[in-house]
Amino acid sequence: MSMKIKHHPLVVIVALATFSVVFPLSVWLFSNPSLLNAQFVITLFVLTASLVLSLQGLFTLIWMLYAWENPEDMEKHKSPKKFVAPQLSFTALLPARHEEKVIGDTIKAIDKINYPEKLKEILVLCREDDTETIIKAEEVIKQLGKKNIRLIVFNSFPINKPHALNYGLQEAKNRVISIFDAEDEPHKEIYNIVNTTMLKDKVDVIQSGVQLMNYRTRWFSALNVVEYYLWFKSGLHFFSNIGRVTPLGGNTVFFKKYWLDFIGGWDKDCLTEDADIGIRLTLAGAKTKVFYDEAHTTQEETPNSAVSFIKQRTRWNQGFLQILLKGDWGKLPMLRQKMVAAYVLLSPMMQALLLLYMPLGVTLALTQKLPIWVTLLSFIPLYLFVLQLLTFTVALYKFTKEYRLRFSLLSPLRILLAFYPYQLMLVFSSFRAFYRILASKNAWEKTLHTNAHREMADLSLATQYAK
């Protein structure tokens, strides 16, 4: 599908403005050394930063709103209305570490997926030193009493998710590999949906929707929930349809096993193995499809503390930098694929720079004698930041409406008060990831789970709606 004309005029305008203004000014500056004074350097800095960050902010708003600008296209990416007869067999890989509080419920939830038993398999993947999770998993597996649910215990390095997944891939017997995280609550019809979609659309990889649910647990939970909502409902569709590359998520993703065997499984040293394998599968020629249907999303919970959230985001951002440095994205055949991959991998750092620039840019615009048009341009990133804030507020309302949860009159105020501190956490996570790359610290920082998405009082309404 070609890019619709309405999606890129503003992006092209900003890009051309950046080039046509900054490049001539730079050439003029360096060809006239006498002009190298503080005032000129400040002007050039403000102009360059404003235009670059405006482009980044505008692009972010475009992918956030893509789903609502293309309702007909989004209908094509909902779950099929009718299911074909089960043909494909599924192995669910369930990597778990220090997840004794949630692993039992998750094993039961995956086991309850409505699909023939002979075509299902669950492999729980634990490292030997995680005795508490192993004991709990063994207890539930024994309770269920099914031969197609197995515990795979290993004792090797590195200690991380992709390494565990590679063990599971070696043990898997079925044609389709599905990935679930230790706290996941998948929908009972997810295998029927994937079986139907893979057979009818002849696709090799499917990314289904994942949704955090506990939007009132912590001060930042609503923003984290909305991030997932915008990413899976809108962003992934934009990158897949327009950019022709899909940065896969870490769970509720389904692969035909021979493609994983073909590329050698997951990169055991990458901290965002999901995005990495998405790029590698695109390079290998696998056909990927993204679908999002509120009735069939996999439900999860937000991190249980700000510290845990920062560690999680640090890991993701560090993984993006690892993929950027590996350079596989640069081998993608189409320019749009390379641009989208570079944007996704650099986006956390760009967002951090935007947050740092805003107070600096406004201060310079108000205290320095800059040309009026430069001063006006310096405020554009701030305007785009405010538009993102409004988008998050409206998206929270849409999320609660679609999942039949409660949207109180205080919800916009909570978003307003938490938005900037939340962005500061993202900034800190980005620079912490950069530091860890420089210091060669690649240890996996675990995100703990507490079943908050299962315990929240409103979850019963969402479950009833899904049924």
N, C-alpha and C positions, 0 to 999 in steps of 0.2 A: 504493500500500500504506500503510495507516495504521500509526502507530507502535505497536509492541507494548507492552502495559502494563508488562511487566517492565523496559523500558528506561529509564523515566523517573521512577519514584517517588523514588529517591534524589536525582535532580537537582531535582525539584520541592521536596522537603523542604529541601534546602540553599538553594534560591532563596528559598523562603518564610521560612526562618530568617533569611537575610540581610536581607530586607525588614522582617520583623516585629520584628527586634531593632535593627538599625542605624537604620532610619527613626525609630522612636519616641525612641531615645536622642538622635539628632541634633536632633529638634524640642525635646526636653526641655533639651538643652544650650544651644541658642541662645535659648530662652525664659527661661533662668535664667543670665544672664551671670556671676553670682557663683560658679557651679560651674566656670568656665573656669580650672581649675588644671592643672598639669603631669600629675598623677596621672590625672585624668579624661581628658585628651587622649590619654595613652599607652594607657589602657584602650580608648578608642574606636578608636584606630588599630589596636591588636592585634586587636580583635574584627572590625573591618571587613576588614582584610587577610586574616585567617584564613578568614573565611567566603567571601570572593570567590575567594581562591586555592584553597580547598578545592573549590569548585564547578568551577573550571577543571581542577584535577587529577583530579577524579572524572569529568568529561566526557571527558578524555583517555584514562583507563583504559577507559571504556565503548567508545569507537571502536576502541581497540587490541584489545579482546577480542571485538568484534562477530562476526567470522568464526567463532569457535569456539562462540559462543552460538547461532548460526543455521546449523548445518551443512546443513540441507535447502535453505535459500535460497542458500547458497554453491554448491551443486551446480548450480543453475540458471545460475550465472555462470562455469561452466567452459567449455572449448572444446567445440564440437559433436563428437559421436562420428562422424557421417557428414557428408561435404561434398557440397553441391550442385554442379552443373556450373559452371565459371567463366563468369561473365557480366560482372561489373564490371571496369573497367580501372583500373589503379593508376599513379599517378606518385609516386615516392619522392623527397621533397626532402631533400637531405643538405647542410646548411650546415656549412662547415668553415673554421676560421681557425687557422693555425699547428698543423696536425694532420698534418704529413708523416709522423709515426711510425705513425699508425694508419689514415690515410685509405685506403690501398691495400687492406688487409684488409677494411675495412668495405664498400667498393665491391664487392669480390668476394663478401662475405657476402650483401649485398642482391641481387646478381645471381643467386645460387644459390637464391633463393626459388623454390619449386616452383609455377610458374604459367605459363600460355602466354606466350611471348615477345611476341606481338602485343598482349597486354593489360598489358604492363609497360613502365615508363619510369623511368629514374634521372636526376635532375638534381643534379649536384654544384655547390654554390654557393660561390664564392670571391671575395674582394675582390682587385682588381688588384695590390695591393702585397704580397700573400702568395705570393711567387714559389715558395717551396719546396713548399708544399702543391699549388700549381697544377702544378708539374713532376711531382710524384709522381702526382697524379690523372690527368694526361695520359698518363703512362707506363702506368698500369694500364688506362685506357680503350682505349688503342691496343692493348695486349696482348689484351684481351677481344675487340676488333674488332666491337662491336655498335652499330648505329645508334640503338638506343633508350637508350643511355647518353651523356649530354651534360654538358659542363662549361660552366657559366654564370659568366662573369666580369663584375664590375661595379666601378664606381669612384665611389661616392657615399657620403654620410653619412646617418645615424649608422652607426658601425661596431659592429653588433650582430646578433644572431640574427634578431629579427623583421624587420629591414630586409632581410636576405638572403632570408627566407622569402617576403616580398612579391614580390621579383624572381622567385623560383621559381614562385609562383602565376601570374604573368603568362605564364610560358613553358610551364606545364603543359598537356598535351593530353588527359589522361584524366579519368575521372569521379570517382575517389576520390583524395584527396591524403593521402599517408602521410608522417609526419615521423620521421626517424631522426637520431640524433646521430652525430658523427664516429667514435666508438669502439664503436658498437653491433654486437651479434652477434644479429640477429633469427633466429627459428626459421624453418626452410624452409617450413613449412605456414601461415605467418601470413596470407598473402593468401587462401588457401582458407578459413581460419577466419573472416576478416572478410567475405569474399564471402558465405559461408553465413549468417552472423549478420545482416548488413545485409538480405539478401533475405528470410530467414524471419521475422525480428523487426521488419522495417521500421523500422530505426533510421537516424539521420543521422550520428551521431558515435560512434566506438568507442574506448575507452581500454583497451589491453591491458596486461598486467603487465610491469614492468621490474624487474630484480633485479641489484643489485651482487653480485659473486661473491667477490672477493679478500678474505676476512674475516680473513686472517692477515698482510697486507702491512705495515700500520702499527699503532701502538698503539691508534688509534681506529677502525680498519677494521671490526672486528666490530660495533661500535655503529652505524656508518654503514650497514652491510649490514642489520642488524636493523631500523633505521629504515625503509629501503625495503621490507623484507619486511612489516612491520606496516602500512605506509601502503598498499601496493598490494594486499595480500591481505585487509586488513580495513578500514582507514580509508576508502578511496575507496568501498567498497561501503556503508559506514554513511552517508556524506554523500550518496551518490546515492540510496539506498533510503529513508532516514529523513528526510534534509534536503532531498531533491529538487533538489539542485544539485551539480554535479561540478566540483571544481577540477582541471582536466586536467593531466596531466604533460607534460613537454617533448618526449617522443618515444614511438614506438610508439602514436601516436594517429592515427586515420583519420577524415577528413572527406569528406562528399559536397561536391564542389567548388562547387556552386551556392550552398551555405550560406556558404562563405568569400567568394564574390563578392558575395553579398547584404549581408553586414555590412562589406564593404570590407577584408577581410584582417586582418592583425595590426596592433596598435598599435606602430608603429616606435620609440616612445620608452619603452615599458614593459619593465622588466628581468625580469619574470616574465610574458612574453607568453602562456604556456600557461594559467595561471590566469585571466588577463584574458579570453582568447578563450572560455574555458569559460563564464564569467558572461555574456558578450555573446551567445553562441549560445543559452544558456538563455533570455535575454530575448527573442531573436528567435523562439523557439518550436521550435528543433531538438531532436530526441529523442536522448538520449545513453544509451549502455549501457557498463558497466564489466565486464570479465571478467578473471579471473586463473586461470591453470592453470600449475602448476609445470613441466609438460612443454613449455610453449610461451612462456615469458617471454623477453624480450629481455635479454641479459646485458651488463652494464657493469662498470666498475671504480670504486673509490673515488678521491677526490683523492689525489695522490701525496705530499702533505705537509700539515702542520697549517696552514701559511700559505695554501696553495691551498684547503684546506677552508674556512677563515675567509672568504676572498674569495668563494667560491661561495655560502656562506650569507648573507654580507652582500648579495650581489646579489639572492638570493631574497627576503630580508626587506625590502630596499629596494623591490623590485617589489611586494610585498604592501602596503606603505605607499602606494605610488603608486596602486594600485587602490583602496585604502580612501579616499584623498583624491579620486579621480575621482568616486566616488559611484554608479557604475552598479549596484553590488550593492544599493543602497537602492531601486532601481526594481523589484527582483524582486517578483512579485505575492503570494507567500505569506510569512507571518511566519517560518515555520520556515526558508525559504530565506535570508531576511535574517539570521537568527540564526546559521545555519551559516556563511554567507559572512563575517560579522563575526568569528566565532570563528576561522576559518581565517586570515583576514588579520591578526588581532591576536594569534594564538597565540604567535608567536615572542617578542613583547614580554611577554606574560603569563608565559611560561616563564622569561624573564629576571628578571622581578619575583619569581617564586616562588623562584628560586635566591638572589636578593639578600635576600629576606625571611627565609628559613629561619634563618640564624645570628642575624639581628637579633631575630626573633620569639622564638627560644629564649632568647636573652640577656635580653630584657625580661621573659619569663615567670619566669626564675630570679632576677632581681635586683630586680624591682619588686613591690610589694605589690598584686597584682591579685587579683580574685575567683577562687576555685578553678575555677569553670566556665569563666571566660575563659582561665585558664592551660591548662586541658585542651584547649579549642578551638584554642589557639595551636599545639599540636603536631600537629593534623590534617594540615596541608600536608606536614609531615615524614613522617608515616605514609604518605601518598599517594605521596610521592617514593620511599620504600622499596619500595612496591608496584610502582611503575614499574620500579625496578631489578630486582625479581624477575621482572616480566613480560619485560623484555629478556633475562634469562638463559634463561628457558624458551623464548622465541621463537628464540634462537640455536640451542638444541637442536632445535627443530622445523624450523628452516631447514636445518640440516646433515642431518637425517634425510630431509627431503623431496627434497633435492638430492643425496643420497648422498655427502655430504662427511664429514670426520672431526670428531667432537666429542670433544675430549680432556678429561680430568679437570681440567685447568688452565683450561679455558674459562670456568667461572663465576668463578674468581679474577681472570682478566683483565678480565672485565666489571666486577667489583666495584672493582678498582683504577682502571679507566679511566673509570668512569661519571661521577663528579663532575668531573674535569678536562674531560671531553667536554662536560658541561653548561656549564662555564665558557667554553668556546670558543663555545657557542651564545649565551651571555649577551653576550660581547664582540662577536659578529657582529651581534646585535640592536641594540646601542647604536651600533655603527659604522654600521649602516644608517640609524639615526635621525640621526646626525651628517651623513651624506652627503645625506640629504633636506634638512636645514636649510641645508647648504652648497651645494645645487644641483649636486652632483657626480653626473652620470648616466652616466659612461663605463662601458662593459661590461668587467668584470674577468674575464679569460679563465681557465678551468680547463684545465690541461694534462693530456694523457692519454699513457699509456706502454704500453698493451696488457697491463697486469698481469692482467686477467681472462682473457686468452687464454693467458698464459704460466704461470699457476699450475698446479702439478702435478696438483691434484685436478680440474681442469676437465674432463679427459677422462672422468671418472666421470659428471659432470653431463651431458655431451654424450651419452654412451652411454645414460643414463637417459632423456633427452629423445627420443632416437631410438626 
